[in-house]
Amino acid sequence: MQHNDQPSGGKSVGPIVSSSHLSGRAAELSELEFGLIVAGNAFSRWMVRCMNAAGLPDLSPLDILVLHSVNHRARPKKSADICLVLNVEDSHTVTYALKKLLKHEVVVSERRGKETFYSITEKGEAICQTYAEIRENCLVDSLRTLGFSNTDLGSIASFLRGISGLYDQAARSAASL
């Protein structure tokens, strides 16, 4: 994908990055990272506001992701499985999110031997359905105006999952330095 580095005045400004000192041999990587930063922040803000509109205020982005994860495929989930799927290293943050969701009565817990499983409640399912409807109305049609097809979105999603694997590997490498 080509991008234009020249504003209307004709002066070259280079890639749009948050930290030019990290550009080195791959300014495009810094540009991608900046895009991930602003997209991640916008996505977090979107989730919180959409959930507020759905009727469940005062949740963090992680709380919302955990709620949707518990609701996924209507099967009970262990905290460790939620961490794995969401790629969350600090399991305490997911445990805290689950406690908040239990207090809101949108999930329930059940002990099975030594394990605790979490399931969605009717209230939680209704909230997730309302969230999905708001998402359809506010986001999906707007996304089409950018000219992306569902196939394009699938390709972008695949790229993001691949790049997350590279960052995970790089994090392991950096931890061993």
Secondary structure, DSSP 8 states (H G I E B T S, - for coil): -------TT--------S-GGG-TT-HHHHHHHHHHHHHHHHHHHHHHHHHHHHT--S--HHHHHHHHHHHGGG--EEHHHHHHHHT-S-HHHHHHHHHHHHHTTSEEEEEETTEEEEEE-HHHHHHHHHHHHHHIIIIIHHHHTTT--HHHHHHHHHHHHHHHHHHHHHHHHHHT-
